[in-house]
């Protein structure tokens, strides 16, 4: 466990360990939950499909393409849960493949009206 104060800024880093230097890491989704085995019922989204959901979430640059860095302010779930667990989905892509998921950023899914 990592103990923090409420509203303290948390800095996180995800590193890809590979012999291929032409890979890049992208943070696609990060969801928090008070239950480490349930990330569907009571959750809080920091980022979803590359779209920032929490105003304190910030992406940080890295000198290495295989490293993703980000931060957010520590929070509590309705002051009733002493712990918060984080589950993140990362995407690995080829460096400079601008058609890949890593370079598309926020992908919002809109439903179209089929009409009558």
C-alpha positions as CSV (number, residue, x, y, z in Angstrom):
1,X,0.0,0.0,0.0
2,X,0.9,3.6,-0.6
3,X,-0.4,6.0,2.0
4,X,-1.3,9.6,1.0
5,X,-3.2,12.6,2.3
6,X,-6.4,13.7,0.8
7,X,-5.7,16.0,-2.3
8,X,-2.1,15.1,-2.3
9,X,-0.8,14.8,-5.9
10,X,0.1,11.3,-6.9
11,X,2.6,10.8,-9.6
12,X,2.6,7.4,-11.5
13,X,4.7,5.9,-14.1
14,X,4.2,2.8,-16.3
15,X,7.3,1.4,-18.0
16,X,7.5,-1.0,-20.9
17,X,10.4,-3.4,-20.7
18,X,11.3,-4.6,-24.2
19,X,14.3,-5.0,-26.4
20,X,12.4,-3.2,-29.2
21,X,13.2,0.6,-28.9
22,X,10.5,1.5,-31.4
23,X,7.5,1.0,-29.1
24,X,5.5,3.6,-27.3
25,X,3.1,3.4,-24.3
26,X,-0.2,5.2,-24.0
27,X,-2.5,5.4,-21.0
28,X,-5.9,4.6,-22.4
29,X,-8.1,4.0,-19.2
30,X,-7.6,4.4,-15.5
31,X,-10.5,3.6,-13.1
32,X,-10.4,3.7,-9.3
33,X,-12.5,1.6,-6.9
34,X,-12.7,1.0,-3.2
35,X,-12.9,-2.7,-3.9
36,X,-9.8,-4.3,-5.5
37,X,-11.9,-7.2,-7.0
38,X,-14.7,-5.0,-8.4
39,X,-14.0,-2.3,-11.0
40,X,-17.6,-2.2,-12.3
41,X,-20.0,-1.2,-9.4
42,X,-18.6,1.7,-7.4
43,X,-16.0,3.3,-9.6
44,X,-14.4,6.7,-10.4
45,X,-12.9,7.3,-13.8
46,X,-9.7,9.3,-14.1
47,X,-9.3,8.7,-17.9
48,X,-11.5,6.6,-20.3
49,X,-10.5,5.8,-23.9
50,X,-7.9,8.5,-23.7
51,X,-10.4,11.1,-22.6
52,X,-9.6,12.8,-19.3
53,X,-12.6,12.5,-16.8
54,X,-11.0,13.9,-13.7
55,X,-10.0,17.6,-13.7
56,X,-6.9,16.9,-11.6
57,X,-5.6,14.2,-14.0
58,X,-2.5,15.3,-16.0
59,X,-0.2,13.5,-18.4
60,X,3.5,14.2,-18.2
61,X,6.2,13.9,-20.8
62,X,9.0,11.4,-20.6
63,X,12.3,11.2,-22.3
64,X,11.6,7.5,-23.1
65,X,8.9,6.3,-25.5
66,X,8.3,3.2,-23.5
67,X,7.3,5.2,-20.4
68,X,4.0,6.8,-19.6
69,X,3.7,9.3,-16.8
70,X,0.7,10.9,-15.2
71,X,-0.6,12.4,-12.0
72,X,-3.9,13.1,-10.2
73,X,-5.0,14.4,-6.8
74,X,-5.7,11.7,-4.1
75,X,-9.4,11.4,-3.3
76,X,-11.8,9.3,-1.1
77,X,-15.0,7.5,-2.0
78,X,-17.6,9.4,0.0
79,X,-15.4,9.3,3.1
80,X,-16.6,5.8,3.8
81,X,-13.8,3.7,2.2
82,X,-10.3,3.9,3.7
83,X,-8.6,2.5,0.5
84,X,-8.7,3.3,-3.2
85,X,-7.5,0.9,-5.8
86,X,-6.4,1.8,-9.3
87,X,-6.8,-0.3,-12.5
88,X,-5.3,1.1,-15.7
89,X,-5.3,-0.2,-19.3
90,X,-2.3,0.7,-21.3
91,X,-1.7,0.4,-25.1
92,X,1.6,-0.4,-26.7
93,X,2.1,0.8,-30.3
94,X,4.8,1.3,-32.8
95,X,6.7,4.6,-32.5
96,X,5.6,7.1,-35.1
97,X,2.6,5.0,-36.3
98,X,0.2,7.9,-36.3
99,X,-2.7,5.7,-37.3
100,X,-2.3,3.6,-34.1
101,X,-4.4,4.0,-31.0
102,X,-1.5,5.6,-29.1
103,X,-1.6,8.7,-31.4
104,X,-5.3,9.1,-31.6
105,X,-5.7,10.5,-28.1
106,X,-9.3,10.9,-26.8
107,X,-11.7,8.6,-28.6
108,X,-15.3,9.4,-27.8
109,X,-17.9,7.0,-29.0
110,X,-21.1,8.6,-30.2
111,X,-24.2,6.7,-31.0
112,X,-25.9,7.7,-34.2
113,X,-29.6,8.1,-34.5
114,X,-30.8,5.5,-37.0
115,X,-33.8,7.7,-37.9
116,X,-37.2,6.4,-38.8
